[in-house]
């Protein structure tokens, strides 16, 4: 019997100036959902913090697709 293919992992990101929403799907299953708060005024540090959060999720889940609002 042929091996069933692993469902594609999708990382969903909804960026904002105060919040960063993250959702991880494996196929049609929601595996994780988080809302991260980005405190302070818009700055390079804030952008780097948001980028670090996204990078962490990419490294952890190794998504095959990215969906961004």
N, C-alpha and C positions, 0 to 999 in steps of 0.2 A: 504494500500500500504506500503511495507517495506521501512524503512528509508534508504536513500542512504549513504553508508559509507563515512566518511571524507577522502579526499586524504592524502596520507602519505607525511609528511614534510621531506625533505632531505636537509641537510647542506653540501655544497661542499666547500672544503678548498684547496687552492693551496699555500703552504708555500714557502717562499724564504728568502734569507738573508737580502733583502732590502724591500720586499713587501710581504703582506699577502692578497691574493684574497679570497673573501668570496662570495658565492652564496647560496640563499635559494629558494628552489622549493617547491611548494605545488602541488602534482601530477605533471602535465606537465607544470604548470604555474611558471614562474620566478617571485618571489615575491620581492626579493631584491638582489642587486649586489653591492659590494664595493671593493675597492682596498685601503688597509691601508699601509701607509709608516712606515717602522721600521728604524728609524735613528740611527746613531752611529755604533760603532764597536760591533762585536758579544760579548755579555756579558750575565751574569745571568739576569740582569735587562731587557735586550732586549727579552730574552726568556720568562720572566714573563709577559712583556707587550703583547707579542703575545698570550700567554696562557690566559691572561685576556680578550683579544678581542674575542677569540674563546669561552671562558666561557660565556661571555655576550650574544653571539648569541645562544648558547645552552639554556641558561635560558630564553631568550626572545621567541624563536620559538619552544622549546621542540621537536627537530627533532626525527623522528622514525628511521632515517638512516643517516650515515655519509659517505661521499665520499671524499677521499683525494688523491691528486696527489703525 
